[in-house]
Amino acid sequence: MSETKTKAPKLPFPADLSGLPEDKLEAMHDAAAAVLECERELAQTGSSVVMDVLRDQGDFLIWERYPKGDLFDLKNHSHYFYHAHVADEMAAGENGHFHLFVRPAAIAPDLEPWRLPGAVVPEDPAARFAHIGAISVDNQGRMIRLFTTNRWVTNETLYRAEDVIPLLDHFAIEVEKPSRAVNRWLTNLVPLYRPQLEALLRARDATLEAFVQEHPGSEVLEDRALQNTSEVFVDTVKQIEAIEGALGV
């Protein structure tokens, strides 16, 4: 393992959305409305995405995953969990983060894993899952950043960004537990921040490739010196302003 600590590259925000097609901007705008509706619904009951995902889960412990056993939507081949690291591995003010996944076997069965050094690829394609990104929130459930991670962090099967990006269309959590509002919020954050998630995945690949070049012989996907591979600090109000600016409204 390399002893060099590698920091994740930070992407600029807000992004210039003026080059996006109108239909994609409209989809982002609709997703923003759904995200705000979920946040209002939770606030009206005195709750938040953090409170709802941790409700009836016992003590909130570092490294434990919530809801316990993760949350799976088998129909949509999607799942997520929420957890927290030690403070120096999180952003300032971060309570924890959601890790979002899709399972390619039922969506894109011919997709080939990216076999960089340290790759772990289950023999059964149904056991493979791809991490599409993580969402950090503060104690009130307000978004702080989006980020990607090295393979070992989530034990995913790694696929190239250009293979993962089409899978973003399929992420959806449409079950009622642990909270319909949280699940709808997460589902709509993916299209709302689609440009950033695509950029993060591409930056992740560039980070991994650079690490291979800079650390010959490293099992890059298992190297604990490389944890987060890209990140962007976000603000939903500014994202909506960028969308509406690009739409000319």
URNOR-V405286 format. One record per residue. RES is the residue in three letters. SS is DSSP state (~ for helix, > for strand, _ for the rest). Layout:
BEGIN
RES,SS ; RES,SS
END
This chain:
BEGIN
MET,_ ; SER,_ ; GLU,_ ; THR,_ ; LYS,_ ; THR,> ; LYS,_ ; ALA,_ ; PRO,> ; LYS,> ; LEU,_ ; PRO,_ ; PHE,_ ; PRO,_ ; ALA,_ ; ASP,_ ; LEU,_ ; SER,_ ; GLY,_ ; LEU,_ ; PRO,_ ; GLU,~ ; ASP,~ ; LYS,~ ; LEU,~ ; GLU,~ ; ALA,~ ; MET,~ ; HIS,~ ; ASP,~ ; ALA,~ ; ALA,~ ; ALA,~ ; ALA,~ ; VAL,~ ; LEU,~ ; GLU,~ ; CYS,~ ; GLU,~ ; ARG,~ ; GLU,~ ; LEU,~ ; ALA,~ ; GLN,~ ; THR,_ ; GLY,_ ; SER,_ ; SER,_ ; VAL,~ ; VAL,~ ; MET,~ ; ASP,~ ; VAL,~ ; LEU,~ ; ARG,_ ; ASP,_ ; GLN,_ ; GLY,_ ; ASP,_ ; PHE,_ ; LEU,_ ; ILE,_ ; TRP,_ ; GLU,_ ; ARG,_ ; TYR,> ; PRO,> ; LYS,> ; GLY,> ; ASP,> ; LEU,> ; PHE,> ; ASP,> ; LEU,_ ; LYS,_ ; ASN,_ ; HIS,_ ; SER,> ; HIS,> ; TYR,> ; PHE,> ; TYR,> ; HIS,> ; ALA,_ ; HIS,_ ; VAL,_ ; ALA,~ ; ASP,~ ; GLU,~ ; MET,_ ; ALA,_ ; ALA,_ ; GLY,_ ; GLU,> ; ASN,> ; GLY,> ; HIS,> ; PHE,> ; HIS,> ; LEU,> ; PHE,> ; VAL,> ; ARG,_ ; PRO,~ ; ALA,~ ; ALA,~ ; ILE,_ ; ALA,_ ; PRO,_ ; ASP,_ ; LEU,_ ; GLU,_ ; PRO,_ ; TRP,_ ; ARG,_ ; LEU,_ ; PRO,_ ; GLY,_ ; ALA,_ ; VAL,_ ; VAL,_ ; PRO,_ ; GLU,_ ; ASP,_ ; PRO,~ ; ALA,~ ; ALA,~ ; ARG,_ ; PHE,_ ; ALA,> ; HIS,> ; ILE,> ; GLY,> ; ALA,> ; ILE,> ; SER,> ; VAL,> ; ASP,> ; ASN,_ ; GLN,_ ; GLY,_ ; ARG,_ ; MET,> ; ILE,> ; ARG,> ; LEU,> ; PHE,> ; THR,> ; THR,> ; ASN,_ ; ARG,~ ; TRP,~ ; VAL,~ ; THR,~ ; ASN,_ ; GLU,_ ; THR,_ ; LEU,_ ; TYR,_ ; ARG,_ ; ALA,~ ; GLU,~ ; ASP,~ ; VAL,~ ; ILE,~ ; PRO,~ ; LEU,~ ; LEU,~ ; ASP,~ ; HIS,~ ; PHE,_ ; ALA,_ ; ILE,_ ; GLU,_ ; VAL,_ ; GLU,_ ; LYS,_ ; PRO,_ ; SER,_ ; ARG,~ ; ALA,~ ; VAL,~ ; ASN,~ ; ARG,~ ; TRP,~ ; LEU,~ ; THR,~ ; ASN,~ ; LEU,~ ; VAL,~ ; PRO,~ ; LEU,~ ; TYR,_ ; ARG,~ ; PRO,~ ; GLN,~ ; LEU,~ ; GLU,~ ; ALA,~ ; LEU,~ ; LEU,~ ; ARG,~ ; ALA,~ ; ARG,~ ; ASP,~ ; ALA,~ ; THR,~ ; LEU,~ ; GLU,~ ; ALA,~ ; PHE,~ ; VAL,~ ; GLN,~ ; GLU,~ ; HIS,_ ; PRO,_ ; GLY,_ ; SER,_ ; GLU,_ ; VAL,~ ; LEU,~ ; GLU,~ ; ASP,_ ; ARG,_ ; ALA,_ ; LEU,> ; GLN,_ ; ASN,> ; THR,> ; SER,> ; GLU,> ; VAL,> ; PHE,> ; VAL,_ ; ASP,_ ; THR,~ ; VAL,~ ; LYS,~ ; GLN,~ ; ILE,~ ; GLU,~ ; ALA,~ ; ILE,~ ; GLU,~ ; GLY,~ ; ALA,~ ; LEU,~ ; GLY,_ ; VAL,_
END
